[in-house]
Amino acid sequence: MRFLVHYGRTFTILLFLFPILGFSAYYLYLKYEDTKKDVFSIVQANLLNDKHELLHLYVKHLTEELGKNFIKILKEDETKRIEAETELSMLKTSDVKFLYLLYVDENRKLRYLLDTTKDLDEKGEFQQRFFPQQDIWLKALHNKKTEVATQTEIDKLWISMAYPVLFEGETSALLGIDFSHEEHLQINKTLIPLENIYFYSAAFIVVMLISAFFQLIIYYKHRKKSFIDPLTGMYNRQYLSELLKKYPVGHFQLLIMDLDHFKQVNDIYGHDAGDIVLSTVSQRIQSVIRKKDILIRYGGEEFLLLISDKEKAISLALAERIREQVKASPVNLDDCQLNVTISMGLNPNPSHAKTFEYAIKVADQGLYKAKHLGRDRVEIYDDKQPSNADALQKLCDVKEALDLNRIFCIYQPMFNTNSLEVYKYELLIRMQDPQGKMIVPDKFLSSIRYTQVYIEITRRVLKQAFEALNEHDVKLSINLDLQDLFNDEILELFVTTFEQNLSFAQRLSIEILEHEEILEFELISERLSKLRQLGIKIAIDDFGSGFANYKYMLNMNIDILKIDGSLISGIDKNENAYKIVKSIQTLAKSMGIETVAEQVETKEELDCVKALNINYAQGYHLAKPSADFLD
């Protein structure tokens, strides 16, 4: 109340002055803006006409040189494509930033045909997918007429133009040009008198508004509070949104952090204990980072650190200091102490991403991998991975195949070597591309391994396995990457799918695959024991190749050993291969482990497998994979 009384007179004056001064300023501003818009409209129209005519002449030139269907010729003839791109680059003046030709593929998607961009990081490669950032491309594609997008500022005039190339009445390609112009500088000089008038009027208004100074201070104090997370004292996502308006995507390196097993803390000790853990961890992180770094509470137990350095080594060292500080001592609760660890994913090159959201996804893939590999670690975005655009395209292709049911499972039987009766079926995943070609999992799973699409595929495989076990009296075997055992979400899928149907689980085997050497056998055994408790049998796939070795037999309680096909192939002719397989079979039998021979392709190989008393065999000589079970 005292505040309102003290400033009551000021508010009364402002109530009278605001309408008068505001109306006057607004009137002058409208006049000024009308004049400026008229001038800029004339300039813009001239610019558009010039560029439109330029693109038209280029298309006319290509038509005369190569014929009306020149798009097809350019796609098929690399030499002519290079010549056409060189000619197109000659049209690129100093005011043109991008100049390119896009063709329409059979799926009505836009792909690069020609691109005059010199910067290889920004240049679109031939046949690379073009992702429109504005709707003018789709409009030009469907409306068959030139579409324009503009952005007008006081010191810049940016224009994007999409020019359709028609063949037989349909849009076969789009010519794109992005350019700016500087004639506005001359225009601005002519507008200086009007600007001065408006400036003096605005200055008068500013003087009158000084009386509202203290109100503005209060406003900004409240605004600052809106940017702070009350629990941790960190900035929140609202502040991040404001920050991104001032800085480009690549200004910071991105480190995303997530507390390990935090859900269990909330479930066991309650949310109050969880708040204590979050508050303590945030203080520990803030004690390590530098003043120029920006720490944001990005989610419930997820933090985002914007690192003001370009060197990957500096960011990695900072991440390690954070990791060590977080777990340096237990967090004290009312009646106990909790040991806390944190997993992190680093994206040292966010400038490679077109948007901040995608840069976060890259860092999140590192975090996902850190969780996957056992937690309490930092994973860095791998520079040797495919480009962001390629990785994103592969992810989109797999997701599209999943949505359109082009990812499915087939069955390959395993046979008892004595009776030659079917013992069980191995469930194999396949993806069909839009042209109907079958793609094996090695070609698409690796590019999506640390994404939710991978989890969804695993869920679908388990669903099909469950349905098959429910509808048929068969035994099944499914493949699981060893790294998936470190993923709580995948492990939980098995538990929720089979814990209420243990009879199904007892007819299921898991074949463990791996692509990296594993040293954390204690943790692996702990995860496998949860599956064994359900009744699921554990098999080691491709034994004798890659990293699969005798350590697995020594350190893991396994039921089945699948001998790699590279040892079985030609075993009837290769004495050394015969001796190696014999030693594996002898050792496995002594340990009570059943064996399966993979890739049995001939009768002679099957005879050798029988002679070695290997329990089961699998391969094209016996049966090829099929969508159905054998009668």
C-alpha positions in Angstrom: 0.0 0.0 0.0 2.8 2.4 0.9 4.3 1.7 -2.5 1.1 2.6 -4.3 0.5 5.8 -2.3 4.0 7.0 -2.8 3.8 6.5 -6.6 0.1 7.5 -6.9 0.8 10.9 -8.3 3.2 9.5 -10.8 0.7 7.0 -12.0 -1.9 9.8 -12.3 0.4 11.9 -14.5 1.3 8.9 -16.6 -2.3 8.0 -17.1 -2.9 11.4 -18.7 0.4 11.6 -20.6 0.6 8.1 -21.9 -2.4 8.4 -24.3 -1.3 11.8 -25.6 2.3 11.0 -26.1 1.6 7.5 -27.2 -0.8 8.7 -29.9 1.6 11.3 -31.2 4.5 9.0 -31.4 2.4 6.3 -33.0 1.1 8.7 -35.6 4.6 9.8 -36.5 5.8 6.2 -36.5 3.0 5.2 -38.9 3.9 7.9 -41.4 7.5 7.0 -41.3 6.8 3.3 -41.7 4.5 3.9 -44.6 7.1 5.9 -46.4 9.8 3.3 -45.7 7.5 0.4 -46.8 6.7 2.2 -50.1 10.4 2.7 -50.9 11.4 -0.8 -49.9 8.5 -2.3 -51.9 9.8 -0.6 -55.1 13.3 -1.8 -54.4 12.1 -5.3 -53.7 10.0 -5.6 -56.8 13.0 -4.6 -59.0 15.2 -7.1 -57.2 12.7 -9.9 -57.7 12.2 -9.1 -61.4 16.0 -9.1 -62.0 16.6 -12.4 -60.2 13.5 -14.0 -61.8 14.7 -13.1 -65.2 18.1 -14.4 -64.4 16.8 -17.8 -63.4 14.5 -17.9 -66.4 17.3 -17.3 -68.8 19.4 -20.0 -67.1 16.6 -22.6 -67.5 16.1 -21.5 -71.1 19.8 -21.9 -71.7 19.8 -25.5 -70.3 16.7 -26.3 -72.4 18.4 -25.2 -75.6 21.6 -27.0 -74.7 20.3 -30.3 -73.4 16.6 -30.4 -74.3 13.4 -30.0 -72.3 14.2 -33.0 -70.1 17.6 -31.6 -69.1 17.0 -32.6 -65.4 17.2 -36.3 -66.3 20.3 -35.7 -68.4 22.1 -33.9 -65.6 21.2 -36.6 -63.1 22.7 -39.3 -65.4 25.7 -37.4 -66.9 28.3 -36.3 -64.3 30.3 -34.3 -66.9 27.3 -32.3 -68.0 26.3 -31.8 -64.4 29.7 -30.3 -63.6 29.5 -28.0 -66.6 26.0 -26.9 -65.7 27.1 -26.2 -62.1 30.0 -24.1 -63.4 27.7 -22.1 -65.6 25.3 -21.7 -62.7 28.1 -20.4 -60.5 28.8 -17.7 -63.1 25.4 -16.2 -62.2 26.4 -15.9 -58.5 27.2 -12.3 -57.8 28.4 -10.8 -54.6 24.9 -10.3 -53.2 24.0 -14.0 -53.7 24.7 -16.3 -50.8 23.2 -19.6 -52.1 22.3 -20.6 -55.6 21.3 -24.2 -56.3 19.2 -26.6 -58.4 17.0 -29.2 -56.7 15.3 -32.1 -58.4 12.2 -34.0 -57.4 12.7 -37.7 -56.7 10.2 -40.5 -57.2 8.9 -39.9 -53.7 8.3 -36.2 -54.3 11.2 -35.3 -52.1 13.7 -32.6 -53.0 17.3 -33.5 -53.5 20.4 -31.5 -54.6 21.3 -31.6 -58.3 23.6 -28.6 -58.5 25.0 -26.4 -55.7 27.3 -23.4 -56.2 28.2 -23.1 -52.5 32.0 -23.1 -52.1 32.0 -23.9 -48.4 32.1 -27.7 -48.3 30.5 -27.8 -44.9 27.4 -26.0 -46.3 27.5 -27.4 -49.9 24.7 -29.9 -50.7 26.1 -33.1 -52.3 24.5 -34.6 -55.4 21.3 -36.6 -54.4 21.5 -35.3 -50.8 18.1 -34.8 -49.3 17.1 -31.1 -49.0 15.1 -30.3 -45.9 13.0 -27.1 -46.5 13.2 -24.5 -43.8 10.5 -22.4 -45.4 7.2 -23.4 -47.0 8.0 -21.6 -50.3 9.6 -24.8 -51.6 6.5 -26.9 -51.2 4.3 -24.1 -52.5 6.4 -23.8 -55.6 6.4 -27.5 -56.0 2.7 -27.9 -55.9 1.6 -24.5 -57.3 4.0 -24.6 -60.3 4.9 -20.9 -59.9 7.6 -18.9 -58.4 7.4 -18.4 -54.6 9.3 -15.8 -52.6 10.1 -15.3 -48.9 11.6 -12.1 -47.6 13.0 -10.7 -44.4 13.3 -6.9 -44.2 15.3 -5.1 -41.7 16.5 -1.5 -41.4 20.0 -2.4 -42.7 19.4 -5.6 -44.6 17.0 -7.0 -47.2 17.1 -10.8 -47.5 15.2 -12.6 -50.2 14.7 -16.4 -50.9 13.2 -17.4 -54.3 12.0 -20.8 -55.4 11.7 -21.0 -59.3 9.9 -24.2 -60.6 11.2 -26.0 -63.6 8.3 -27.7 -65.5 8.5 -30.8 -67.7 5.3 -32.1 -69.3 3.2 -30.0 -67.1 4.7 -31.2 -63.8 7.4 -29.6 -61.6 10.6 -31.7 -62.1 13.0 -29.3 -60.3 13.3 -26.1 -58.4 16.0 -23.4 -58.8 16.7 -21.7 -55.5 18.5 -18.5 -54.8 19.1 -16.6 -51.5 20.4 -13.1 -51.8 20.6 -9.7 -50.1 20.9 -6.2 -51.3 22.5 -3.0 -50.1 20.5 -0.3 -51.9 18.7 0.2 -48.7 21.8 2.1 -47.4 21.1 4.8 -49.9 17.4 4.7 -49.1 18.1 5.1 -45.4 20.0 8.3 -46.1 16.9 9.8 -47.7 14.9 8.8 -44.6 17.2 10.4 -42.1 15.1 13.6 -41.7 12.0 11.5 -40.9 14.0 9.4 -38.5 15.2 12.6 -36.7 11.7 13.7 -36.3 10.7 10.4 -34.8 13.9 10.3 -32.7 13.2 13.6 -31.0 9.6 12.6 -30.4 10.7 9.3 -28.9 13.3 11.1 -26.8 10.7 13.3 -25.3 8.6 10.2 -24.5 11.6 8.6 -22.8 12.2 11.6 -20.6 8.6 11.5 -19.5 8.8 7.8 -18.8 11.8 8.2 -16.4 9.2 8.5 -13.6 8.4 4.8 -14.2 12.0 3.8 -13.6 11.4 2.0 -10.3 8.5 0.1 -11.8 10.9 -1.2 -14.4 13.3 -2.3 -11.8 10.6 -4.3 -10.1 9.6 -5.8 -13.4 13.1 -7.0 -14.2 13.6 -8.4 -10.7 10.5 -10.6 -11.2 11.7 -11.4 -14.7 15.1 -12.6 -13.3 13.3 -14.8 -10.9 11.4 -16.4 -13.7 14.7 -17.6 -15.2 15.9 -19.3 -12.0 15.0 -22.9 -10.9 13.9 -22.4 -7.3 15.2 -25.8 -6.1 18.8 -25.8 -7.5 19.4 -22.1 -8.1 20.4 -22.9 -11.7 19.0 -21.3 -14.8 15.9 -23.0 -16.3 14.8 -23.8 -19.8 13.0 -20.4 -20.1 16.4 -18.7 -19.8 17.9 -21.1 -22.3 15.2 -20.0 -24.8 16.1 -16.4 -24.3 19.9 -17.2 -24.5 19.5 -18.9 -27.9 18.0 -15.7 -29.3 21.4 -14.0 -28.7 23.9 -16.8 -29.6 24.2 -19.1 -32.6 24.0 -22.9 -32.2 27.8 -23.4 -32.3 28.7 -20.7 -29.7 29.0 -23.3 -26.9 30.0 -26.9 -26.6 27.1 -28.9 -25.1 27.4 -31.2 -22.1 24.2 -33.0 -21.0 24.2 -34.7 -17.6 21.8 -37.1 -16.0 21.8 -38.5 -12.4 22.1 -42.3 -12.4 19.2 -44.3 -10.9 17.5 -41.1 -9.7 14.0 -42.7 -10.2 14.9 -45.3 -7.6 15.8 -42.5 -5.2 12.4 -41.0 -5.5 10.6 -44.4 -5.4 12.5 -45.6 -2.3 13.2 -42.5 -0.3 10.5 -40.1 -1.5 10.5 -36.9 -3.4 11.8 -34.8 -0.5 15.0 -37.0 -0.5 15.1 -36.6 -4.3 15.1 -32.8 -3.9 17.9 -33.0 -1.4 20.0 -35.0 -3.9 19.2 -32.6 -6.7 20.1 -29.6 -4.6 23.4 -31.2 -3.4 24.5 -32.3 -6.8 23.7 -28.9 -8.3 25.9 -27.2 -5.7 28.7 -29.7 -6.4 28.5 -29.0 -10.2 28.4 -25.2 -9.7 31.5 -25.5 -7.5 33.5 -26.9 -10.4 32.4 -25.0 -13.4 33.8 -21.6 -14.5 32.0 -18.3 -14.4 31.8 -18.2 -18.2 30.0 -21.5 -18.4 26.2 -21.6 -18.2 24.5 -24.3 -16.2 20.8 -25.1 -16.8 18.4 -27.5 -15.2 17.2 -29.1 -18.4 14.7 -31.6 -17.0 13.9 -33.5 -13.8 17.3 -34.9 -13.0 18.9 -33.7 -16.2 21.3 -30.8 -16.5 22.8 -29.0 -19.5 26.1 -27.2 -19.4 27.0 -24.6 -22.1 30.8 -24.6 -22.2 32.4 -21.4 -23.5 35.4 -23.2 -25.2 36.1 -24.6 -28.6 38.7 -27.2 -27.4 37.3 -30.7 -26.9 40.0 -31.5 -24.4 39.1 -28.6 -22.1 35.4 -29.7 -22.1 36.3 -33.3 -21.5 38.6 -32.4 -18.6 35.8 -30.2 -17.1 33.3 -33.1 -17.5 35.6 -35.4 -15.6 36.0 -32.9 -12.8 32.2 -32.7 -12.5 31.9 -36.5 -12.5 34.5 -36.8 -9.8 33.1 -34.0 -7.7 29.5 -35.4 -7.8 30.6 -38.8 -6.4 33.3 -37.5 -4.1 31.2 -38.1 -1.0 27.8 -39.5 -0.2 24.7 -37.3 0.0 23.4 -37.0 3.5 19.7 -37.7 4.1 17.9 -37.7 7.4 18.5 -41.4 8.2 21.1 -42.6 5.6 23.7 -41.6 3.1 23.4 -42.1 -0.7 26.3 -42.6 -3.1 25.5 -40.6 -6.3 27.0 -40.8 -9.8 26.3 -39.0 -13.0 26.4 -39.9 -16.7 27.3 -37.3 -19.3 27.2 -36.9 -23.1 29.4 -34.3 -24.8 28.8 -32.7 -28.2 32.0 -30.7 -29.0 30.8 -29.6 -32.4 27.2 -28.3 -32.2 27.9 -26.0 -35.1 27.6 -29.1 -37.4 23.9 -29.2 -36.5 21.4 -26.9 -38.2 19.3 -26.4 -35.1 19.9 -26.3 -31.4 17.4 -29.2 -30.9 19.4 -31.5 -33.1 22.7 -30.4 -31.4 21.1 -31.5 -28.1 20.1 -34.8 -29.7 23.7 -35.5 -30.6 24.8 -34.8 -27.0 21.9 -36.9 -25.8 23.2 -39.8 -27.9 26.4 -39.6 -26.0 24.5 -39.6 -22.7 22.5 -42.6 -23.9 25.6 -44.4 -24.8 27.2 -43.6 -21.4 24.1 -45.1 -19.7 24.4 -48.0 -22.0 28.0 -48.7 -21.1 27.4 -48.8 -17.4 26.9 -45.2 -16.2 29.2 -42.9 -14.2 31.1 -42.0 -17.4 31.5 -39.3 -20.1 30.9 -40.3 -23.7 32.0 -37.9 -26.5 30.2 -37.5 -29.8 32.3 -39.6 -32.3 33.8 -37.5 -35.1 34.1 -40.7 -37.1 30.4 -41.2 -37.2 28.6 -40.3 -40.5 27.7 -36.6 -40.9 24.7 -35.4 -39.0 22.6 -35.1 -42.1 23.4 -38.8 -43.1 22.8 -40.0 -39.5 19.5 -38.1 -39.4 18.5 -39.5 -42.8 19.2 -43.1 -41.7 17.3 -42.6 -38.5 14.3 -41.2 -40.5 14.5 -44.1 -43.0 14.4 -46.7 -40.2 11.6 -44.8 -38.4 9.6 -44.6 -41.6 10.1 -48.4 -42.2 9.0 -49.1 -38.7 5.8 -46.9 -39.1 5.0 -48.6 -42.4 5.6 -52.2 -41.0 8.6 -52.7 -43.3 10.6 -54.0 -40.4 9.6 -57.5 -39.5 10.9 -60.9 -38.3 11.6 -64.2 -40.0 12.4 -67.6 -38.5 15.4 -69.9 -39.2 15.1 -73.4 -37.7 17.8 -75.2 -35.7 17.9 -79.0 -36.0 18.8 -81.8 -33.6 21.8 -83.3 -35.3 20.8 -86.9 -34.4 17.1 -86.9 -35.2 17.2 -83.9 -37.7 14.0 -82.7 -36.1 13.4 -79.0 -35.5 14.7 -78.0 -32.0 13.9 -74.3 -32.1 13.8 -71.2 -34.3 16.0 -68.2 -34.4 14.0 -65.0 -34.8 15.8 -62.8 -37.3 15.0 -59.1 -38.0 14.9 -57.7 -41.5 14.1 -54.3 -43.1 12.6 -53.8 -46.5 13.5 -50.5 -48.3 10.9 -48.7 -50.5 12.1 -50.6 -53.6 11.5 -53.9 -51.9 15.1 -54.8 -51.2 15.8 -56.7 -48.0 18.3 -55.2 -45.6 20.1 -57.2 -42.9 20.3 -55.7 -39.4 24.0 -54.9 -39.6 23.2 -52.3 -42.2 20.7 -50.3 -40.2 20.8 -51.1 -36.4 24.2 -49.5 -35.8 23.0 -46.1 -36.9 20.1 -46.0 -34.5 21.5 -47.9 -31.6 21.3 -45.1 -29.0 17.8 -43.8 -29.9 14.2 -44.5 -29.0 13.6 -46.0 -32.4 16.0 -48.8 -31.4 14.0 -49.3 -28.2 10.8 -49.5 -30.2 12.2 -52.1 -32.6 13.3 -54.2 -29.6 9.7 -53.8 -28.2 8.3 -55.0 -31.5 10.6 -58.0 -31.7 9.6 -59.1 -28.2 6.0 -58.6 -29.0 6.3 -60.9 -32.1 8.2 -63.5 -30.0 5.5 -63.4 -27.3 2.7 -63.8 -29.9 4.6 -66.7 -31.6 5.1 -68.5 -28.3 1.5 -68.0 -27.4 0.1 -69.3 -30.7 2.6 -72.1 -31.5 4.2 -74.9 -29.5 7.8 -73.9 -30.5 11.0 -72.7 -28.9 12.5 -69.4 -29.9 15.8 -67.7 -29.9 16.3 -64.0 -30.3 19.5 -61.9 -30.7 20.5 -59.3 -28.2 23.5 -57.0 -28.4 25.6 -57.3 -25.2 25.5 -53.5 -24.8 21.7 -53.8 -24.5 22.2 -55.5 -21.2 23.4 -52.1 -19.8 20.1 -50.5 -20.9 17.5 -50.5 -18.1 14.7 -49.8 -20.5 15.5 -52.8 -22.7 15.9 -55.0 -19.6 12.6 -53.8 -18.3 11.0 -54.8 -21.6 11.9 -58.4 -21.0 10.7 -58.4 -17.5 7.3 -56.8 -18.2 6.8 -59.0 -21.3 7.5 -62.4 -19.7 7.2 -62.1 -15.9 3.5 -62.9 -16.0 4.1 -65.7 -18.5 7.0 -67.7 -17.2 6.0 -70.7 -19.3 6.8 -68.6 -22.4 10.1 -67.4 -21.0 11.1 -71.0 -20.5 10.8 -71.6 -24.2 13.0 -68.6 -25.0 16.7 -68.2 -25.5 18.7 -65.0 -25.9 21.7 -65.1 -28.2 24.3 -62.5 -27.0 26.0 -60.5 -29.7 28.8 -58.0 -29.1 30.8 -55.5 -31.0 33.3 -54.3 -28.3 35.4 -56.2 -25.8 33.6 -56.5 -22.5 35.5 -56.4 -19.2 32.7 -55.8 -16.7 31.7 -59.4 -16.3 30.3 -58.9 -12.8 27.8 -56.3 -14.0 26.9 -58.5 -17.0 26.3 -61.5 -14.8 24.1 -59.5 -12.6 21.9 -58.4 -15.6 21.8 -61.9 -17.1 20.7 -63.4 -13.7 17.5 -61.3 -13.9 16.7 -62.9 -17.3 17.6 -66.4 -16.0 15.3 -65.9 -13.1 12.5 -65.7 -15.6 13.6 -69.0 -17.1 15.2 -67.6 -20.2 18.3 -69.5 -21.5 21.5 -67.6 -22.4 23.5 -68.4 -25.5 26.7 -66.9 -26.9 26.5 -66.2 -30.6 29.4 -66.4 -33.1 31.7 -68.0 -30.6 35.3 -68.2 -32.0 35.1 -64.9 -33.9 35.6 -61.3 -33.0 35.6 -60.7 -29.2 33.7 -63.8 -28.4 36.3 -66.0 -26.5 36.9 -68.4 -23.6 36.5 -65.5 -21.1 32.8 -65.7 -21.7 32.7 -69.4 -20.8 34.8 -68.7 -17.7 32.9 -65.6 -16.4 29.3 -66.0 -17.6 26.9 -68.7 -16.7 25.7 -69.7 -20.2 23.5 -72.5 -21.5 24.3 -72.7 -25.2 27.4 -72.0 -27.3 26.8 -71.2 -31.0 30.0 -72.0 -32.9 30.7 -69.3 -35.6 30.1 -70.2 -39.2 33.6 -69.2 -40.2 34.8 -72.3 -38.3 32.1 -74.6 -39.7 32.5 -73.5 -43.3 34.7 -76.1 -45.0 35.3 -78.1 -41.8 35.3 -81.3 -43.8 38.3 -80.1 -45.7 40.2 -78.0 -43.1 41.9 -80.1 -40.5 42.8 -77.1 -38.3 39.1 -75.9 -38.2 38.1 -79.5 -37.3 40.5 -79.6 -34.4 39.4 -76.2 -33.1 35.7 -77.0 -33.2 36.4 -80.4 -31.6 38.2 -78.6 -28.7 35.3 -76.2 -28.3 32.8 -79.0 -28.3 34.8 -81.1 -25.8 35.2 -78.1 -23.4 31.5 -77.1 -23.7 30.4 -80.7 -23.0 32.5 -80.9 -19.9 30.9 -77.7 -18.6 27.4 -78.9 -19.4 26.9 -76.3 -22.2 25.0 -77.3 -25.3 26.5 -76.4 -28.7 25.1 -75.2 -32.1 26.9 -75.3 -35.4 26.1 -72.2 -37.5 26.0 -71.9 -41.3 26.0 -75.6 -42.2 25.9 -75.3 -46.0 26.7 -78.8 -47.2 26.0 -82.5 -46.4 29.7 -83.0 -45.7 29.8 -80.2 -43.2 26.7 -81.7 -41.5 28.4 -85.1 -41.3 31.4 -83.6 -39.6 29.1 -81.8 -37.1 27.4 -85.1 -36.3 30.7 -86.8 -35.9 31.8 -84.2 -33.3 28.6 -84.8 -31.3 27.6 -81.1 -31.6 24.0 -81.0 -30.3 22.3 -78.8 -33.0 22.9 -77.4 -36.5 21.6 -74.5 -38.4 22.2 -73.4 -42.0 20.9 -73.3 -45.6 21.7 -77.0 -46.2 19.0 -77.7 -43.6 16.5 -74.8 -44.1 16.5 -71.2 -45.1 14.9 -68.4 -43.0 11.1 -68.1 -43.6 8.2 -66.0 -42.5 6.5 -69.2 -41.3 7.3 -72.1 -39.1 7.9 -75.5 -40.8 5.0 -78.0 -40.8 
